[in-house]
């Protein structure tokens, strides 16, 4: 179970999970041919005839072993916490029990019982890579992440490709070891269809690698820095694929302070901002406008929401409607003798954040507001915003995950709901949506919440920076979706 981004990419080709994300982030079968939910129970039914790369059968006991490994207190990998809502998970992690009360096996079915229904847990459990007990049982849990790709361990999965070879470089200290190249071969018996590619080779490029020479280096697919995009495509040998990464920028106002408690002021601010220019200036044009805290194209995205495109006249009209005028013609609005002046906190030592904050300042100035920029280091900013709640405006990023549950930042009682947004209906909808595990029940609730948030603007959603991947023009079948690049077993080379 990997911890590094590169290891995760490789592990996705070697290992499979019970479920996978579809193009709209709905659950799709993988090792499980189907799943059912009933109350707080999730039952996964495994496909018949599943085999590990070494030919041994995959059994429900492997699934149980995997989940118990993740719940082990020594586990430090990326899946920690995904099983915390399983009944008995806390007691097992604490060593009070030797079995997890909420995990039961009946034939080829595994039933997971949660403490209470919780929608996000379905895909949290469903997307944990399943590992073989007969290979990993003797490995201390604390060593799994660092040993998952060591050649001697010969990791065995059920994914579309099989580990054939891994080259290791020994560090200057004579002890540290890093994988420099990994070769995978086709899994002829892959349960979702035989891959088109005979093999896939991963190479670790040094920091000084010239991305303009990817063709000469024999690189077909690579994730690149946004500023390198033009260089990579100059020769026409690679195409660029963009999709939103796992976070978005937002501008938040303290709704406990005047004038931010007035919805018209928040709307006026939203209409004053040129978010497209922010993407161009801060991320070389590689970003996606965000009008909701959901991935575009997700099943939870209602689609029919207002896109606050820059409209300076509408911004000024809304400020005026809220009682902010310019009686002395100095281009700064005022009300009852008080000027429209804000402090904007943002992260220092971040060129992107500084550029975005500067553009917010300039855009709001055009609408009649004076903004003072206040850069702070991360700890000081988090203290100021989330503990002291002493701010006018702040600029930060928040996660953009595959599940639409946004209770952590928007629930009325959340400790990080720093804006103080309170809307009785919105709060109830968020609570209800997380208590269902059936998407058909969750979807209308998230649609309703997003329409409310789009109208009330608890925060101003800006954009998500994009991941950028360069793909050789000879590679076919490459697809991206809100879940990222998908279906590598369908890739082929012209």
Secondary structure, 3 states (H helix, E strand, C coil): CCCCHHHHHHHHHHCCCCEEECCCCCEEECCEEEEEEECCEEEEEECCCCECCCCCECCHHHHHHHHHHHHCCCCCCCCCCCCCCECCHHHHHCCCCCCCCCEEEECCEEEEEECCCCHHHHHHHHCCCCCCHHHHCCCCHHHHHHHCCCHHHCCCCCCCEEEEEEEEEECCCCCCEEEEEEEEEECCCCCCCCCCCCEEEEECCCCCCCHHHHHHHCCCEEEECHHHHHHHHCCCCEEEEEEECCEEEEEEECCCCCCCCCHHHHHHHHHHCCHHHHHHHHHCCCEEECCCCCCCCCCCCCCCCCCCCCCHHHHHHHHHHCCCECCCCCCCCEECCEECEEEEEEECCCHHHHHHHHHHHHHHHHHCCEEEEEEECHHHHHHHHHHCCCCCEEEEEEECCCCCCCHHHHCCCCCCCCCCCCCHHHHHHHHHHHHCCCHHHHHHHHHHHHHHHHHHCCCEEEEEEEEEEEEECCEECCEEECCEEECHHHCEEC
